[in-house]
Amino acid sequence: MVKGSGGATVRKKTTAAKTKKPVSKKSSKQLAKEHFDIIVIGAGPAGEAAAMNAKKKGKSVAMICDLDQVGGSCTHWATIPSKALRHAVKEVMAFNTNPLFRDLGDARKLSFQQILAHANRVKYEQVRMRTDFYERNHVPIYKGRASFLDANTIKLLGKRKKLSADYFIIATGSRPYRPPDVDFEHPRMFDSDTILSLDFSPRKVTVIGAGVIGCEYASIFGALGYKVELINPNASLLDFLDTEISDALAYHLRNLGVRSRHNERYERLEYFDDHVITYLESGKKIKSDIVLWANGRAGNTEDLNLSILGLEANSRGQLAVDKQYKTAVDNIYAAGDVVGWPSLAGAAYDQGRAASNAIVAPEQSYPVEEVATGIYTIPEISTLGQTEAELTRKKVPYEVGKAFFKNTARAQITGEQVGMLKLIFHFDTLEILGIHCFGDQASEIVHIGQAIMRQPGSANTMKYFLNTTFNYPTMAEAYRTAALDGLNRVF
C-alpha cells in the first residue's frame, strides 16, 4: 500500500507474479487445442468425408484448408463449375432447338461469360452448405498449406503455427498437369482450372488431350457454336469405353462441330497476341484463338515435405496406399485424387470415409473397388462393368440387350431422344456383366443396374428387370426394354 498525492491510500498494481498465473493457464488451454486425434489435410470431397466421419464417431478433428473457402478443387474449379456450365449450355441448346420456345422469341446466342455467370451460383451454394457442415460439427478449419515436421507434427507454411495429431489423412487432391515447356502465363493458354476465367468468346478452340476432361470441354465449346480441334494421341475417343459408346460419342461430337484428330501428339506451341499455333508431331499446324491443355492431372503433394517421413510420391505426385488407405507410415493415410484411381468426386467421398474408418472403426472400412464412370459430355455417358471387347478376350459367352431412348415415352416427352442403354450379360447364367449408357441422365440411369449387379448369386440376373414393375413413363423402364431385347436372343 502507498500514499497517493492527496493522502489517500492507493493499492499498487498487480504484481508480475499475479499476472503470470492466468497467462500460463491460458497458454495451457491453447496447447491443448493444438493437438488432435486426427488432422485432415485438404477440404475437398475426400477430406470432408474423412473429417465428418471421424468427428461423428467422437474423435477430435481439425481441417487444414489451403484455399480461402472449403470445398477443394471439386467445388471451385473442377466438378461443380464445369458440370454447372454444361447444364447451362444444355439449357441454351434446348431453348434454341425446341419449337415450343419459338413463340417466346428467336434463337439466342449467349457469350461464354453470360453462361458462366449463371453456373457460378452453384459454387456459392456448395461453399455455403459445406461451411455449415464444419460449423455444425465443430470442426476447426486452419487456413494454410501443411508441411510435415515429423510423423505427428505439421506446420502451416508462412505462418507461426504448429499442430500435432495421432493420425493424419492426406486429401490434398490434384491439379491440372502442367508440362514445363508450355507457357501457362500466356493469356491465350488455359488449363481446366483457368478456363473458368476466360473473359471472351473464342471462335476456335484447340483442346490438347482427349481424356474425360478434354472431351467434356470439347462438347461444351462445340455446343456454344465454337469450332473445336480435339487432339487425341489414341486411335479412338476414350478407348476404355465399350466400342459402341465410344463411336456414339465421336459421332455426336462431330455434330457439335468438334474435329477429333486421332493418333496425333502435340509437339510445341507458338504464341501470338491474338492466337496460338499448335504444332503436331505429324507436321500439322493448327491455328486457334485459345488452347485448352487437358492432358492429365497431378497430385498436390509438393509442399508436404514427405521426404522427412520417408514417403515418396510418384511422377504424378500421387501416394501409394493399401486397401485401408494407409501409406507406408503407420499413422498417415491418404484418400481422393492424391492416391490416383479413380479420381472421381463420388469415389473420393467414399475413400475419405474408408480412410477415416480405418482409424476409428476398422470393421467399417471398405476400399472403393467398383465405380460407375460418369462422363459429362453432351450427351453424357456412364458405364459400369465389362465391355464386349474385354469379355471377348476372356472368351466369356455373353449376349447383349439394348434399349434406344427414342423408343421410350419419357424421352419422347422431354425431347432427349439421343441415347441408348446397353446391358451385357452371361449367356448361360444371365448374370449382368456390364452396363453402358449414352444419353441424357446416363449417370443417373446406370445406378439402377448397379444396385442389381451388387446383389449376390441368382439375384443378379436379367430376369429382375422382367419381374419388376417400373413407373410409366420413366427412363428407368429402358431396363425392361433392354432385358426383353437381350433375353429374346437367348430363349
C-alpha positions, 0 to 999 in steps of 0.5 A: 500500500502507498500514499497517493498525492492527496493522502489517500491510500492507493493499492499498487498494481498487480504484481508480475507474479499475479499476472503470470498465473492466468497467462500460463493457464491460458497458454495451457488451454491453447496447447491443448487445442493444438493437438488432435486425434486426427488432422485432415489435410485438404477440404475437398470431397475426400477430406470432408468425408474423412473429417465428418466421419471421424468427428461423428464417431467422437474423435477430435478433428481439425481441417487444414484448408489451403484455399480461402473457402472449403470445398477443394478443387471439386467445388471451385474449379473442377466438378461443380463449375464445369458440370454447372456450365454444361447444364447451362449450355444444355439449357441454351441448346434446348431453348434454341432447338425446341419449337415450343420456345419459338413463340417466346422469341428467336434463337439466342446466342449467349457469350461464354461469360453470360453462361458462366455467370449463371453456373457460378451460383452453384459454387456459392451454394456448395461453399455455403452448405459445406461451411455449415457442415464444419460449423455444425460439427465443430470442426476447426478449419486452419487456413494454410498449406501443411508441411510435415515436421515429423510423423505427428507434427505439421506446420502451416507454411508462412505462418507461426503455427504448429499442430500435432495429431495421432493420425493424419489423412492426406486429401490434398487432391490434384491439379491440372498437369502442367508440362514445363515447356508450355507457357501457362502465363500466356493469356491465350493458354488455359488449363481446366482450372483457368478456363473458368476465367476466360473473359471472351468468346473464342471462335476456335478452340484447340483442346490438347488431350482427349481424356474425360476432361478434354472431351467434356470441354470439347462438347461444351465449346462445340455446343456454344457454336465454337469450332473445336480441334480435339487432339487425341494421341489414341486411335479412338475417343476414350478407348476404355469405353465399350466400342459402341459408346465410344463411336456414339460419342465421336459421332455426336461430337462431330455434330457439335462441330468438334474435329477429333484428330486421332493418333496425333501428339502435340509437339510445341506451341507458338504464341501470338497476341491474338492466337496460338499455333499448335504444332503436331508431331505429324507436321500439322499446324493448327491455328486457334484463338485459345488452347485448352491443355487437358492432358492429365492431372497431378497430385498436390503433394509438393509442399508436404515435405514427405521426404522427412517421413520417408514417403515418396510420391510418384511422377504424378505426385500421387501416394501409394496406399493399401486397401485401408488407405494407409501409406507406408507410415503407420499413422498417415493415410491418404484418400481422393485424387492424391492416391490416383484411381479413380479420381472421381468426386463420388469415389473420393467421398467414399475413400475419405470415409474408408480412410477415416474408418480405418482409424476409428472403426476398422470393421467399417472400412471398405476400399472403393473397388467398383465405380460407375464412370460418369462422363459429362459430355453432351450427351453424357455417358456412364458405364459400369462393368465389362465391355464386349471387347474385354469379355471377348478376350476372356472368351466369356459367352455373353449376349447383349440387350439394348434399349434406344431412348427414342423408343421410350415415352419419357424421352419422347416427352422431354425431347432427349431422344439421343441415347441408348442403354446397353446391358451385357450379360452371361449367356448361360447364367444371365448374370449382368456383366456390364452396363453402358449408357449414352444419353441424357441422365446416363449417370443417373440411369446406370445406378439402377443396374448397379444396385442389381449387379451388387446383389449376390448369386441368382439375384443378379440376373436379367430376369429382375428387370422382367419381374419388376414393375417400373413407373410409366413413363420413366427412363428407368423402364429402358431396363425392361426394354433392354432385358426383353431385347437381350433375353429374346436372343437367348430363349 
